[in-house]
């Protein structure tokens, strides 16, 4: 499979930022998502992430999975606000609270 890059050169030229953006080159800033499958063949292939390059750092799939698990654990541990019942709907049933 070939490399597919979005078309960012022209906007970078227009904005006057081509010196450090708009193309993938050594010394330029770029955030990339590296996929294991062709997103043009099937849009669901955008979920086949092999790695992410952000802020000059490479995050391989294994590290992304660890980061996602840590975020999910933090979210699960967050206290949930008590939402008052809607007067239009009446009281919540006990099974509806979670």
C-alpha positions, 0 to 999 in steps of 0.5 A, spaced: 500 500 500 502 506 498 503 513 502 496 517 502 497 524 505 492 529 505 493 535 501 496 541 505 501 544 501 496 549 498 493 551 504 500 552 508 502 556 502 496 561 502 497 562 510 505 563 509 506 557 513 510 552 508 517 553 511 514 549 517 508 545 515 504 543 509 509 537 507 512 531 511 519 533 511 525 533 516 525 539 520 517 540 519 511 539 524 507 534 522 501 530 526 500 523 523 496 517 523 499 511 521 494 506 518 494 498 517 489 498 512 487 503 506 481 508 508 479 509 501 478 501 500 473 502 506 472 507 511 472 502 517 479 501 516 481 508 519 480 504 526 486 500 524 491 505 527 498 502 527 501 508 530 500 516 531 506 521 530 504 527 535 508 533 537 514 530 534 513 523 538 511 516 535 506 513 539 506 505 537 499 501 538 501 498 544 502 505 547 496 508 545 492 502 548 495 503 554 494 510 554 486 508 552 486 504 558 489 509 563 484 514 560 478 509 561 480 507 568 480 515 570 473 516 567 470 510 570 473 512 577 470 519 576 464 521 581 457 521 577 453 527 579 446 526 581 441 528 576 434 530 578 428 527 575 425 530 569 418 533 572 415 531 565 417 524 566 416 523 573 421 519 578 426 514 575 425 507 576 431 504 580 433 500 574 434 507 570 439 510 575 445 507 572 
